[in-house]
Amino acid sequence: MFVGNFIGIICARSLHYQFYSWYFYSIPYLLWKTRYPTLLRVLLFIGIEFCWNVYPSNAFSSALLLCLHLVILFGLWSAPSEFPYVSNTKTE
């Protein structure tokens, strides 16, 4: 559900500060699901925080926020999927 919500944020035509308050708590989880190094995860998180704290927003902060979101989305897409109920052993 966090990924679906995150995709909605990426596709939104305009973002309001209220949006950040309810997707902020899912960002660490989404970053941790990627295969990125920890330093990159922290830098992405700080970058998102920086973009949201620019008031009023400008073209640079908006473009940077979109790019950071797309980097996270790519990391989520390329991460291995988890199927906790599927066994790796074959039963024949």
N, C-alpha and C positions, 0 to 999 in steps of 0.2 A: 504494500500500500504506500510505503514511503516513496518508492520509485515512481509510481503513478502520480502521486502528488507532486513530485519533483519535476516530472515531465510537464505537468500542468503549469508549473511556475515558469519553465523554459518557454512554453508556447504562449504565455500571457502577453497581451498587447501592451499592457501597462502594469507596473508593479507599484504597490503601495506598502508603506512601512508595516501595516497590519499583517501583510503576507509573511514578512520576515519573522514576525513574532510567532507564527504557528508552523513554519517549516524550519526554523533555526535549530530546534532540538533533534531533527532528523539528519542534519548535515553530518555530524560526527559518525553516525551509523553508516550513512551512505559512503562516506570517505573510507571507512574501515572495510567495507565490502569490496573495494577496489584492490588491485594488486600494486598500487603505487607505493613507493617508499614512504616511510613515516614523515620525513622532512617535507616531501611534496604535499602530503595530506595536510600538514600543518600550514604550509604556505597557501594552499588553496582555501583553507578555512579563514586564514587571516585576510586573504584577498577579498573573499566574500564579505567579511565584516567591514573592511575598508570601503568597499563599494556602497554598502548600505548606509554607512555613516557620512557619506558625502551629501551635504544638504546645501542648496538644492542640487539634485542630481544633474549631471551634465552628460554630454555625448561620450566622453571618455569613460566615466564610471559605469554608464549603462552598457557600453560595448565590452568593457572589461568583465562586468558581471556575467554577460551572456557568454563570453569566451570561457570563463571559469566554470560556469554551469555545463557547457558543452564538453569540457575536459573531464569533468566528473561523470557525465553521462556516458562518454566513451569508455571510461574506466569501469563503469558498472556493466556496460554491454560486453566488454572483453573479459570480464571476470568469470571464473568458472561458476556454473550454476550449481545449486545445491539441491539435492533430492534426498532428504533425510529418511524417506521410507523405502528407498530403492536399495537393494543389496547389490554389492559388486560381484558376488559369487553367483555362478550359474548353477541352477538346479535342473538336472535332466533325468 
